[in-house]
Amino acid sequence: MKWKKATAIYIFLLLFMLAGCSENNESSTSDKAASGGKQAADMNQTSESKSANEKGGNSGESEQTEPKADRMIIHNADLQLEVKNLEKTHLKLEEKVQSYGGYIVQSNVYSESEGFLSGTMVARIPEKSFQKFLGEAEGAAAKVIERSVKGEDVTEEYVDLESRLKSKRTVEARLLEFLKEAERTEDLLQISTDLGKVQEEIETIMGRMKFLNNQVSYSTVTINTFEEKVIVPNIDKEDLNTWEKTKKQFAGSINFLLATLSAICVFILGNLPVIIIMLGAIWIVYRAIKKRGNKKDSM
């Protein structure tokens, strides 16, 4: 009888322990899904810190062993050129850009003052043809006023972006796993929010890496051109038309004569009474003077 009681108590305790273990497993699964975002965030910080430490610890070694050809350099050049024919020079440079597989970002020509032209051209040239294009651009000019070439090393930044991208990818994968295991709605919302932030950071990093790759692959060349022209005054065709000028001069002379004759006629006819009186007075004075002269001769 005692044996039966002991067996019953043992079975009861065993069932009680099994029920407790089952409850713990269910709560553990729920807690795991709920804390997925926090664990992923901690893992993100840990992985980024680890990559930063590895980068800092191995920076000296990587700088020594990294080949020079693997460096990522962004080249930019500025040229100030004096040319003989600005429009022809621009067309020639545009053809050169296309032949090297580059493209024109901007091309403008300005007429700033009488006899003075200027232009601006911004071109993207493949890195392998950068130096060759600069030489040909300078060769197309009558005079090189200024030449400036700058290089920016972005290797370290690019390596850092690669490390950050790798860490973010790991966090993204872990959050996707937590998202599959989550059962409660609030857990799904929290993990989805954290996943959206991580994916946004991944897109930002990838955008920056794409920009750096483009800047390294294509160098930027800015060319400012100047041209001075000698202004030759144009000869008016009217100045060369001798026959027309002769006819105009003859007509002007005839008009002058007619105007003079007309003025004389108007003067005489308009002042005819006065003229008759004056002529009469002059004739009387003349006759009186003449009679006195004859009297003196007879005496």
Residue pairs with C-beta under 8 A, 6 or more apart in sequence:
29 181
29 183
30 183
30 184
30 187
32 178
32 181
33 178
33 181
33 182
33 183
33 184
33 187
33 191
34 182
34 184
34 186
34 187
34 190
36 174
36 175
36 177
36 178
36 179
36 181
36 182
36 187
36 190
36 191
36 194
37 175
37 178
37 190
37 191
37 193
37 194
39 174
39 178
40 171
40 174
40 175
40 178
40 191
40 194
40 198
41 171
41 194
43 170
43 171
43 174
44 167
44 168
44 170
44 171
44 198
47 167
47 170
47 171
48 163
48 164
48 167
51 163
51 164
51 166
51 167
52 163
55 159
55 160
55 163
62 159
66 155
70 155
71 153
71 155
72 153
72 154
72 155
72 158
72 212
72 216
73 151
73 152
73 153
73 154
73 216
74 151
74 152
74 154
74 212
74 215
74 216
74 219
75 127
75 130
75 149
75 150
75 151
75 219
75 220
76 149
76 150
76 151
76 152
76 219
76 220
76 221
76 222
77 130
77 134
77 147
77 148
77 149
77 150
77 219
77 220
77 221
77 222
78 146
78 147
78 148
78 222
78 224
79 134
79 137
79 138
79 141
79 144
79 146
79 147
79 148
79 221
79 222
79 223
79 224
80 144
80 145
80 146
80 147
80 224
80 226
81 89
81 137
81 138
81 140
81 141
81 142
81 143
81 144
81 145
81 223
81 224
81 225
81 226
82 141
82 142
82 143
82 144
82 145
82 225
82 226
82 227
82 228
83 89
83 140
83 141
83 142
83 225
83 226
83 227
84 142
84 227
85 227
86 109
86 117
86 118
86 119
86 225
86 226
86 227
87 109
89 140
89 141
89 225
90 107
90 109
90 119
90 121
90 225
92 140
93 121
93 123
93 137
93 140
93 223
94 104
94 107
94 121
96 133
96 136
96 137
97 103
97 104
97 123
97 125
97 133
100 125
100 126
100 129
100 132
100 133
101 126
101 129
102 123
102 124
102 125
102 126
102 129
102 133
102 218
103 123
103 124
104 121
104 122
104 123
105 122
105 123
105 124
105 220
106 120
106 121
106 122
107 119
107 120
107 121
107 122
108 119
108 120
108 121
109 117
109 118
109 119
110 117
110 118
110 119
110 120
111 117
112 118
114 231
115 228
115 229
115 230
115 231
116 226
116 227
116 228
116 229
117 226
117 227
117 228
117 229
118 224
118 225
118 226
118 227
119 224
119 225
120 222
120 223
120 224
120 225
121 222
121 223
121 225
122 220
122 221
122 222
122 223
123 133
123 220
123 221
123 223
124 218
124 219
124 220
124 221
125 133
125 218
125 219
125 220
125 221
126 217
126 218
126 219
127 216
127 217
127 218
127 219
130 219
130 221
133 221
134 147
134 149
134 221
137 221
137 223
138 144
138 147
141 225
145 226
154 212
154 215
154 216
157 212
158 209
158 212
161 205
161 208
161 209
161 212
162 209
164 205
165 202
165 205
165 206
165 209
168 198
168 201
168 202
168 205
169 202
171 198
172 195
172 198
172 199
172 202
175 191
175 194
175 195
175 198
176 195
178 191
179 188
179 191
179 192
179 195
182 188
182 191
238 244
268 275
